[in-house]
Amino acid sequence: MIRHVATWKPVLIGLVSLTSLLYALPSLIGGVPSWWPGWLPSQVIHRGLDLQGGLHLLKRVETDKALEQTAENLADEIKGALRADRLRYRGIERVDMTTISLKLSEASDLVKIREILKTTVPNLVLTETSSQEWMLQIPPEEQRTIRRFAVDQSIQTIRSRIDQFGVSEPTIQRQGEERILIQLPGLKDPDRAKDIIGRTARLEFKMVDEKGDLAGALSGRVPPGDILLYGETLDRTTGKKTRQPYLLKKRTVLSGDLLTDARVNIDGQFNEPYVSIVFNRQGGRKFAQITGDHVKERMAIVLDNMVYSAPVIQEKIAGGRAQITGNFTPEEAHDLAIVLRAGALPAPIHTLEERTVGPTLGSDSVQQGLMSILIGGALVLAFMVLYYKGFGLLANIAVIVNIIILMAVLASMQATLTLPGIAGVVLLLGMSVDANVLIFERIREELKVGKTPRAAIDHGYSKAFYTIVDANLTTLITAVVLYQFGTGPVRGFAVTLSLGILASMFTAIFMTRVILTMFLGNRRLSALSL
């Protein structure tokens, strides 16, 4: 028989209810008020892309390019190691995106070269196709690692760029092997954001080939070891920009991988913005060495294969600082500083899908979603009171606490609420009273067979328990499957539904029974308001 309640049970209910209310309150009142103490929870449930508008992008990372770049870097590393030991060879070049060809001569010291390769590139598979040529290949497992790392690094780079751009609560996650899903709610300037996200931002310093035949390169005869790139020059008298060709050494003497900071400054002479960059200790030493070795020569600053400037090195530059000038607008300089600080993408990325959601549609969705919750909730609560009377009122208290617990958990997770999530809340309103309906109907059956009110309540909760657990467990398994195999919106629905089911188990079975037991106490009952 139900007579007494352990002290810890009402204490637990009170703590859960109060804590949930504190976490849910900022979301319920539309944000953290100015009077809210700093030591109280301040997390809120953020609105998703479909509720406040913004940008949806699905990108694909060109992981083949990452493999090609890795092979190029390994080829340069092998060249450097063989030159450092003064070992002779005829040529080293990348054959395809995973294979490097090492051409030997009769004067090559094969034993020493083999030792250098084992030390320098131990992960490569060496195949001797002939006595004059060796093939070095990136093994399949290493290829998979490089591809996976390219996507992971792209995600981190994009996240860093977006964080500096100032978008709150972006969604950036992997989809499949090579795809990245990007959702930027509340974005005001989607075109600028797309430009920042998509820029490879590969910064390189290359020496200008002053003795090379620029005219011949422009006609298609680029000297071996050189590349032809272009930049823009500004005529300050007319304000017109012209395309300027540059014949550069192909070898990159310094890359942007060694940057630690990039800031926008204003030129005092022309009052134009430029980007000031700072290298780390290794980059600073290398920059000082390069500038010291090439005094009175021109060094080009190249970003994504475009020459921004090619100043003459007047003296050795110590301290690890340099400037990038390029007739920028303040916004262009700011965006360039963002992508340089965030780092270069390891491989190009291409847009597979793009959608822009307007704020008007988002506002309409919010209003309709809130209206559906209010109408659905009001109908459920009214039905419970009319049909089950006093017990219905108890069930309604459990429903309200259930919704508050759900909102508290979502806020603590800093989850993003979407339209499917709202659909899950509406569905939960009906499901959360389902357990109490089963209990109340079971109590009615016990009363019909002649049991006393207390015995009917006791047996009603006990016998309905397994049915409730079975029904909710089945729904929970379905929600888990939806989360595992669904996409973003479907996952949002699954998370909301799963959390709501777990909360309803606490409120419908545990909380209502404790409250009912405390209310009845040791009273002698002849009938129930059911």
KOLMARRO-655866 format. One record per residue (C-alpha): residue in one letter; x, y negated, z negated. Coordinates in steps of 0.001 Angstrom, whole numbers. Example, Ala and Ser with C-alpha at 12.3 -4.5 7.8 and 13.67 -1.06 7.14 Angstrom:
2
{'A', {12300, 4500, -7800}}
{'S', {13670, 1060, -7140}}
This chain:
530
{'M', {0, 0, 0}}
{'I', {1094, -3602, 640}}
{'R', {1547, -5429, -2655}}
{'H', {4926, -7047, -3049}}
{'V', {7431, -8748, -719}}
{'A', {11175, -8616, -1242}}
{'T', {12562, -12098, -1899}}
{'W', {15000, -11982, 1020}}
{'K', {12250, -11604, 3616}}
{'P', {10529, -15009, 3235}}
{'V', {13958, -16607, 2738}}
{'L', {15112, -15113, 6043}}
{'I', {11982, -16337, 7834}}
{'G', {12431, -19820, 6405}}
{'L', {16107, -20016, 7378}}
{'V', {15457, -18761, 10912}}
{'S', {12514, -21148, 11398}}
{'L', {14344, -24198, 10000}}
{'T', {17575, -23505, 11905}}
{'S', {15637, -22935, 15137}}
{'L', {13719, -26187, 14656}}
{'L', {16957, -28146, 14157}}
{'Y', {18475, -26684, 17324}}
{'A', {15280, -27110, 19375}}
{'L', {14362, -30630, 18198}}
{'P', {16795, -32571, 20498}}
{'S', {15317, -30741, 23496}}
{'L', {11745, -31276, 22293}}
{'I', {12179, -35055, 21907}}
{'G', {14123, -35464, 25149}}
{'G', {17643, -35951, 23819}}
{'V', {19689, -36687, 20723}}
{'P', {18306, -39833, 19011}}
{'S', {20614, -42533, 17651}}
{'W', {19660, -41749, 14059}}
{'W', {20521, -38023, 14417}}
{'P', {23333, -37094, 11970}}
{'G', {26523, -35941, 13625}}
{'W', {26739, -32759, 11563}}
{'L', {23395, -31478, 12905}}
{'P', {23161, -29504, 16196}}
{'S', {23108, -31806, 19223}}
{'Q', {22937, -29330, 22105}}
{'V', {20040, -29721, 24523}}
{'I', {18502, -27572, 27232}}
{'H', {19594, -29021, 30542}}
{'R', {17334, -29200, 33560}}
{'G', {18385, -27194, 36565}}
{'L', {18830, -28238, 40174}}
{'D', {15198, -27566, 41063}}
{'L', {13957, -29762, 38194}}
{'Q', {16056, -32910, 38612}}
{'G', {17386, -32729, 42164}}
{'G', {20982, -32445, 43271}}
{'L', {23255, -30456, 45560}}
{'H', {23349, -26696, 46222}}
{'L', {26364, -25283, 48067}}
{'L', {27442, -21762, 48927}}
{'K', {31117, -21703, 49902}}
{'R', {33355, -19011, 51343}}
{'V', {37055, -18901, 50496}}
{'E', {39341, -18080, 53427}}
{'T', {41318, -15467, 51516}}
{'D', {43115, -14442, 54716}}
{'K', {44777, -17868, 54662}}
{'A', {45872, -17245, 51075}}
{'L', {47531, -14015, 52204}}
{'E', {49224, -15822, 55100}}
{'Q', {50523, -18539, 52778}}
{'T', {51816, -15928, 50343}}
{'A', {53658, -14160, 53168}}
{'E', {55147, -17504, 54320}}
{'N', {56298, -18274, 50777}}
{'L', {57862, -14827, 50439}}
{'A', {59667, -15269, 53767}}
{'D', {61089, -18605, 52558}}
{'E', {62080, -16982, 49271}}
{'I', {63945, -14223, 51103}}
{'K', {65710, -16784, 53311}}
{'G', {66804, -18770, 50288}}
{'A', {68103, -15696, 48465}}
{'L', {70108, -14433, 51468}}
{'R', {71548, -17895, 52140}}
{'A', {72521, -18301, 48498}}
{'D', {74586, -15101, 48718}}
{'R', {75825, -16024, 52236}}
{'L', {74481, -12837, 53756}}
{'R', {74080, -12814, 57524}}
{'Y', {70858, -12054, 59397}}
{'R', {69375, -12967, 62786}}
{'G', {65919, -14107, 61699}}
{'I', {63098, -13873, 59192}}
{'E', {59493, -14528, 60222}}
{'R', {55950, -13613, 59312}}
{'V', {54507, -11092, 61788}}
{'D', {50936, -11121, 60490}}
{'M', {49204, -12156, 57275}}
{'T', {50762, -9316, 55249}}
{'T', {54008, -8395, 57076}}
{'I', {57422, -10086, 57268}}
{'S', {60043, -9162, 59857}}
{'L', {63724, -9263, 58872}}
{'K', {65998, -9064, 61916}}
{'L', {69556, -7955, 61207}}
{'S', {72839, -8073, 63095}}
{'E', {75901, -5861, 63241}}
{'A', {77598, -8235, 60774}}
{'S', {74803, -7841, 58202}}
{'D', {75728, -6237, 54903}}
{'L', {72815, -3795, 54664}}
{'V', {73622, -2576, 51155}}
{'K', {73750, -6050, 49631}}
{'I', {70674, -7212, 51558}}
{'R', {68729, -4232, 50251}}
{'E', {69786, -5071, 46672}}
{'I', {68770, -8727, 47123}}
{'L', {65351, -7674, 48440}}
{'K', {64776, -5343, 45493}}
{'T', {65554, -8207, 43121}}
{'T', {63813, -11049, 44975}}
{'V', {60657, -9347, 46291}}
{'P', {60297, -6080, 44341}}
{'N', {56562, -5778, 45119}}
{'L', {57010, -5605, 48900}}
{'V', {57129, -2265, 50723}}
{'L', {60271, -1990, 52875}}
{'T', {60106, -37, 56153}}
{'E', {63138, 336, 58448}}
{'T', {61655, 279, 61968}}
{'S', {65169, 309, 63442}}
{'S', {68743, -411, 62444}}
{'Q', {68253, -3985, 63687}}
{'E', {64856, -4751, 62116}}
{'W', {63182, -4171, 58743}}
{'M', {59536, -4745, 57948}}
{'L', {58435, -5971, 54519}}
{'Q', {54730, -5574, 53783}}
{'I', {52501, -6729, 50931}}
{'P', {50931, -3525, 49500}}
{'P', {47101, -3139, 49484}}
{'E', {46758, -3517, 45709}}
{'E', {48793, -6722, 45787}}
{'Q', {46645, -7984, 48680}}
{'R', {43485, -7465, 46616}}
{'T', {45089, -9294, 43695}}
{'I', {46037, -12257, 45925}}
{'R', {42503, -12463, 47361}}
{'R', {40897, -12256, 43931}}
{'F', {43269, -14854, 42521}}
{'A', {42550, -17201, 45446}}
{'V', {38824, -17166, 44628}}
{'D', {39424, -17530, 40866}}
{'Q', {41844, -20406, 41400}}
{'S', {39406, -22079, 43822}}
{'I', {36675, -21899, 41172}}
{'Q', {38942, -23468, 38556}}
{'T', {40111, -26181, 40953}}
{'I', {36563, -27050, 42030}}
{'R', {35420, -27097, 38401}}
{'S', {38250, -29463, 37465}}
{'R', {37437, -31797, 40367}}
{'I', {33722, -31865, 39536}}
{'D', {34399, -32480, 35835}}
{'Q', {36446, -35557, 36749}}
{'F', {33744, -36639, 39214}}
{'G', {31328, -36911, 36283}}
{'V', {28590, -34344, 37027}}
{'S', {27007, -32947, 33862}}
{'E', {26291, -29223, 33547}}
{'P', {27403, -28033, 36997}}
{'T', {26981, -24371, 37968}}
{'I', {30122, -22930, 39572}}
{'Q', {30316, -19159, 39810}}
{'R', {31546, -16342, 42001}}
{'Q', {29114, -14548, 44310}}
{'G', {30469, -11363, 45816}}
{'E', {34129, -11069, 46790}}
{'E', {34804, -14356, 48588}}
{'R', {31833, -16642, 47900}}
{'I', {31384, -19437, 45361}}
{'L', {28004, -20834, 44323}}
{'I', {28041, -24531, 43401}}
{'Q', {25024, -26372, 41977}}
{'L', {25315, -30011, 40912}}
{'P', {22108, -31218, 39212}}
{'G', {21328, -34922, 39163}}
{'L', {24017, -35796, 41717}}
{'K', {23704, -39332, 43163}}
{'D', {26235, -39168, 46025}}
{'P', {26246, -35685, 47607}}
{'D', {28427, -36622, 50617}}
{'R', {31242, -37876, 48398}}
{'A', {30984, -34783, 46197}}
{'K', {31160, -32479, 49228}}
{'D', {34296, -34245, 50431}}
{'I', {36001, -33904, 47038}}
{'I', {35029, -30228, 46719}}
{'G', {36114, -29235, 50211}}
{'R', {39458, -31010, 50461}}
{'T', {42367, -28586, 50367}}
{'A', {44571, -31365, 48878}}
{'R', {47866, -29713, 49736}}
{'L', {50507, -32373, 49010}}
{'E', {53911, -31944, 50656}}
{'F', {57069, -34009, 51002}}
{'K', {58914, -33494, 54314}}
{'M', {61916, -35217, 55810}}
{'V', {61454, -37169, 59047}}
{'D', {63570, -35818, 61932}}
{'E', {65183, -39091, 62996}}
{'K', {67356, -37415, 65649}}
{'G', {64573, -35319, 67147}}
{'D', {62932, -36007, 70510}}
{'L', {59582, -37548, 69508}}
{'A', {58630, -38266, 73130}}
{'G', {59260, -34659, 74062}}
{'A', {57245, -33467, 71078}}
{'L', {54309, -35648, 72176}}
{'S', {54401, -33932, 75580}}
{'G', {54305, -30496, 73943}}
{'R', {58019, -29747, 73507}}
{'V', {58327, -29667, 69721}}
{'P', {61922, -28787, 68711}}
{'P', {62387, -25541, 66747}}
{'G', {62138, -26140, 63011}}
{'D', {60041, -29308, 63476}}
{'I', {56322, -30117, 63426}}
{'L', {54364, -33012, 64897}}
{'L', {51906, -34700, 62521}}
{'Y', {49988, -37960, 62589}}
{'G', {49171, -40763, 60211}}
{'E', {47468, -44144, 60356}}
{'T', {49029, -47595, 60299}}
{'L', {47154, -50815, 59550}}
{'D', {47753, -54063, 61395}}
{'R', {47203, -56609, 58620}}
{'T', {46675, -59397, 61161}}
{'T', {43865, -57748, 63121}}
{'G', {42736, -55222, 60509}}
{'K', {42855, -52424, 63100}}
{'K', {44146, -48917, 62355}}
{'T', {46253, -47068, 64893}}
{'R', {47311, -43425, 65069}}
{'Q', {51014, -42993, 64384}}
{'P', {52912, -39800, 65372}}
{'Y', {55706, -38406, 63183}}
{'L', {58244, -35733, 64024}}
{'L', {58990, -33975, 60720}}
{'K', {61182, -31154, 59563}}
{'K', {58956, -28107, 59117}}
{'R', {60502, -27225, 55760}}
{'T', {58706, -28669, 52724}}
{'V', {61331, -30124, 50387}}
{'L', {58852, -30677, 47543}}
{'S', {55201, -29694, 47020}}
{'G', {52344, -31054, 44930}}
{'D', {52328, -27930, 42772}}
{'L', {54783, -29697, 40452}}
{'L', {52481, -32690, 39784}}
{'T', {51259, -33416, 36262}}
{'D', {49285, -36622, 36819}}
{'A', {47886, -38958, 39475}}
{'R', {46503, -42420, 38756}}
{'V', {45142, -45363, 40742}}
{'N', {47095, -48633, 40499}}
{'I', {46858, -51968, 42296}}
{'D', {49662, -53333, 44463}}
{'G', {50633, -56795, 43201}}
{'Q', {51699, -58087, 46620}}
{'F', {48723, -57131, 48787}}
{'N', {46201, -56432, 45989}}
{'E', {45502, -52978, 47429}}
{'P', {45078, -49720, 45514}}
{'Y', {47653, -46980, 45689}}
{'V', {48062, -43626, 43912}}
{'S', {50899, -43220, 41437}}
{'I', {51985, -39619, 40895}}
{'V', {54089, -38065, 38135}}
{'F', {56015, -34798, 38438}}
{'N', {56756, -32320, 35690}}
{'R', {60327, -31840, 34465}}
{'Q', {61217, -29387, 37234}}
{'G', {59604, -31556, 39898}}
{'G', {61298, -34678, 38540}}
{'R', {64733, -33059, 38760}}
{'K', {64043, -31808, 42269}}
{'F', {62681, -35203, 43391}}
{'A', {65765, -36955, 42033}}
{'Q', {68055, -34478, 43810}}
{'I', {66206, -34823, 47132}}
{'T', {66159, -38611, 47063}}
{'G', {69827, -38662, 46075}}
{'D', {70804, -36391, 48969}}
{'H', {68808, -38332, 51582}}
{'V', {69479, -42015, 50856}}
{'K', {68665, -44242, 53882}}
{'E', {66575, -41460, 55386}}
{'R', {62787, -41362, 55662}}
{'M', {60710, -38926, 53655}}
{'A', {57077, -38370, 54677}}
{'I', {54284, -37886, 52144}}
{'V', {51864, -35417, 53731}}
{'L', {48409, -34529, 52428}}
{'D', {46434, -31835, 54258}}
{'N', {48658, -32231, 57351}}
{'M', {48133, -35995, 57514}}
{'V', {51041, -38375, 56949}}
{'Y', {50075, -41080, 54463}}
{'S', {53414, -42857, 54424}}
{'A', {57033, -42283, 55415}}
{'P', {59164, -44722, 53419}}
{'V', {62944, -45053, 53648}}
{'I', {64717, -43758, 50533}}
{'Q', {66746, -46738, 49336}}
{'E', {68343, -45025, 46340}}
{'K', {68129, -41974, 44124}}
{'I', {64787, -42000, 42298}}
{'A', {64948, -40609, 38776}}
{'G', {62096, -40307, 36300}}
{'G', {59824, -38092, 38416}}
{'R', {57507, -40836, 39713}}
{'A', {56385, -41675, 43242}}
{'Q', {53681, -43649, 45046}}
{'I', {51226, -42739, 47802}}
{'T', {50082, -45700, 49860}}
{'G', {47683, -45488, 52762}}
{'N', {45451, -48567, 53020}}
{'F', {42915, -46986, 50661}}
{'T', {39644, -48390, 49465}}
{'P', {39304, -48211, 45652}}
{'E', {36900, -45271, 46020}}
{'E', {39237, -43373, 48381}}
{'A', {42176, -43898, 46016}}
{'H', {40093, -42704, 43055}}
{'D', {38960, -39562, 44907}}
{'L', {42520, -38817, 46052}}
{'A', {43745, -39090, 42455}}
{'I', {41000, -36651, 41395}}
{'V', {41947, -33937, 43890}}
{'L', {45669, -34339, 43183}}
{'R', {45157, -34052, 39425}}
{'A', {42948, -31007, 39869}}
{'G', {45477, -29340, 42159}}
{'A', {45283, -27970, 45681}}
{'L', {42921, -25251, 46739}}
{'P', {44869, -22033, 47388}}
{'A', {42974, -21517, 50665}}
{'P', {40486, -23440, 52825}}
{'I', {36815, -23085, 51921}}
{'H', {33881, -23298, 54311}}
{'T', {30222, -24054, 53680}}
{'L', {27832, -21169, 54341}}
{'E', {24702, -22779, 52882}}
{'E', {23820, -26308, 51831}}
{'R', {20643, -27721, 50298}}
{'T', {19914, -31134, 48848}}
{'V', {16995, -31321, 46412}}
{'G', {15454, -34774, 46042}}
{'P', {14692, -36214, 42586}}
{'T', {11009, -36703, 43513}}
{'L', {10561, -32971, 44066}}
{'G', {12375, -32326, 40797}}
{'S', {10085, -34731, 38906}}
{'D', {6971, -33105, 40374}}
{'S', {8293, -29669, 39437}}
{'V', {8900, -30789, 35851}}
{'Q', {5386, -32220, 35519}}
{'Q', {3728, -29172, 36997}}
{'G', {5857, -26813, 34930}}
{'L', {5090, -28622, 31682}}
{'M', {1393, -28748, 32574}}
{'S', {1350, -24995, 33211}}
{'I', {2945, -24359, 29800}}
{'L', {489, -26670, 28018}}
{'I', {-2624, -25274, 29718}}
{'G', {-1493, -21655, 29402}}
{'G', {-499, -22131, 25785}}
{'A', {-3743, -23887, 24870}}
{'L', {-5859, -21120, 26437}}
{'V', {-3913, -18373, 24657}}
{'L', {-4081, -20108, 21260}}
{'A', {-7793, -20890, 21625}}
{'F', {-8613, -17297, 22585}}
{'M', {-6725, -15876, 19611}}
{'V', {-8538, -18108, 17101}}
{'L', {-11980, -17500, 18640}}
{'Y', {-11577, -13748, 18939}}
{'Y', {-9505, -12835, 15867}}
{'K', {-10412, -15752, 13560}}
{'G', {-8013, -15977, 10592}}
{'F', {-5714, -13288, 11984}}
{'G', {-5699, -15177, 15293}}
{'L', {-4461, -18289, 13482}}
{'L', {-1632, -16215, 12007}}
{'A', {-737, -14933, 15488}}
{'N', {-704, -18505, 16805}}
{'I', {1820, -19516, 14140}}
{'A', {3992, -16616, 15294}}
{'V', {3691, -17777, 18950}}
{'I', {4777, -21326, 18083}}
{'V', {7741, -20093, 16040}}
{'N', {8607, -17733, 18894}}
{'I', {8783, -20611, 21395}}
{'I', {10874, -22706, 18963}}
{'I', {13325, -19802, 18478}}
{'L', {13575, -19364, 22258}}
{'M', {14267, -23071, 22795}}
{'A', {16842, -23049, 19981}}
{'V', {18756, -20135, 21504}}
{'L', {18677, -21718, 24981}}
{'A', {19892, -25034, 23528}}
{'S', {22693, -23394, 21535}}
{'M', {23811, -21616, 24727}}
{'Q', {23516, -24966, 26557}}
{'A', {21478, -23096, 29117}}
{'T', {20003, -24702, 32205}}
{'L', {16219, -24492, 32552}}
{'T', {14910, -23844, 36073}}
{'L', {11462, -23282, 37574}}
{'P', {11800, -19483, 37198}}
{'G', {12782, -20123, 33575}}
{'I', {9567, -22102, 33061}}
{'A', {7674, -19200, 34653}}
{'G', {9306, -16929, 32082}}
{'V', {8115, -19196, 29242}}
{'V', {4539, -19164, 30600}}
{'L', {4623, -15368, 30847}}
{'L', {6092, -15176, 27350}}
{'L', {3141, -17112, 25902}}
{'G', {875, -14252, 26866}}
{'M', {3316, -11488, 26013}}
{'S', {4170, -12895, 22583}}
{'V', {605, -12381, 21341}}
{'D', {367, -8943, 22929}}
{'A', {2077, -7287, 19959}}
{'N', {-325, -8926, 17511}}
{'V', {-3286, -7893, 19663}}
{'L', {-2131, -4268, 19420}}
{'I', {-1748, -4577, 15633}}
{'F', {-5111, -6281, 15132}}
{'E', {-6970, -3736, 17262}}
{'R', {-5301, -921, 15359}}
{'I', {-6402, -2521, 12060}}
{'R', {-9987, -2675, 13404}}
{'E', {-9879, 1022, 14239}}
{'E', {-8659, 1839, 10737}}
{'L', {-11502, -230, 9235}}
{'K', {-14079, 1612, 11372}}
{'V', {-13026, 5002, 9951}}
{'G', {-13687, 3682, 6451}}
{'K', {-10277, 2690, 5124}}
{'T', {-9902, -204, 2696}}
{'P', {-8621, -3576, 4072}}
{'R', {-5184, -3118, 2511}}
{'A', {-4841, 435, 3812}}
{'A', {-6061, -673, 7263}}
{'I', {-3434, -3431, 7397}}
{'D', {-704, -1076, 6236}}
{'H', {-1578, 1653, 8763}}
{'G', {-2232, -905, 11526}}
{'Y', {1294, -2303, 11375}}
{'S', {2916, 1110, 10898}}
{'K', {1135, 2914, 13716}}
{'A', {1304, 37, 16217}}
{'F', {5038, -420, 15656}}
{'Y', {6229, 2332, 18017}}
{'T', {3800, 1314, 20746}}
{'I', {5035, -2285, 20545}}
{'V', {8693, -1239, 20612}}
{'D', {8080, 1048, 23584}}
{'A', {6256, -1646, 25589}}
{'N', {8812, -4359, 24838}}
{'L', {11770, -2056, 25457}}
{'T', {10404, -1207, 28915}}
{'T', {10039, -4904, 29743}}
{'L', {13502, -5633, 28329}}
{'I', {15072, -2955, 30563}}
{'T', {13373, -4537, 33576}}
{'A', {14738, -7959, 32565}}
{'V', {18260, -6531, 32213}}
{'V', {18045, -5002, 35704}}
{'L', {16836, -8337, 37112}}
{'Y', {19769, -10101, 35477}}
{'Q', {22284, -7545, 36693}}
{'F', {21253, -7523, 40348}}
{'G', {19469, -10863, 40751}}
{'T', {20790, -14241, 41866}}
{'G', {20797, -17515, 39884}}
{'P', {17033, -18296, 39676}}
{'V', {16103, -14645, 39048}}
{'R', {18753, -14437, 36353}}
{'G', {17304, -17537, 34690}}
{'F', {13918, -15855, 34557}}
{'A', {15460, -12648, 33178}}
{'V', {17381, -14479, 30430}}
{'T', {14309, -16423, 29295}}
{'L', {12162, -13291, 29285}}
{'S', {14748, -11197, 27402}}
{'L', {15303, -13771, 24677}}
{'G', {11546, -14304, 24334}}
{'I', {10893, -10576, 23925}}
{'L', {13513, -10245, 21191}}
{'A', {12106, -13303, 19402}}
{'S', {8548, -11955, 19663}}
{'M', {9629, -8703, 17988}}
{'F', {10805, -10762, 15009}}
{'T', {7762, -13053, 14810}}
{'A', {4946, -10638, 15716}}
{'I', {6020, -7619, 13672}}
{'F', {8192, -8911, 10851}}
{'M', {7093, -12495, 10242}}
{'T', {3310, -12027, 10456}}
{'R', {3406, -9014, 8138}}
{'V', {5462, -10894, 5520}}
{'I', {3155, -13942, 5667}}
{'L', {56, -11744, 5488}}
{'T', {1444, -9837, 2498}}
{'M', {2315, -13039, 649}}
{'F', {-1121, -14529, 1376}}
{'L', {-3041, -11482, 182}}
{'G', {-917, -10939, -2944}}
{'N', {-2826, -8801, -5467}}
{'R', {-6276, -9948, -4355}}
{'R', {-9019, -7388, -4102}}
{'L', {-10487, -7595, -604}}
{'S', {-13827, -6282, 596}}
{'A', {-13556, -7571, 4194}}
{'L', {-11077, -9104, 6622}}
{'S', {-11404, -12175, 8887}}
{'L', {-10780, -10147, 11999}}
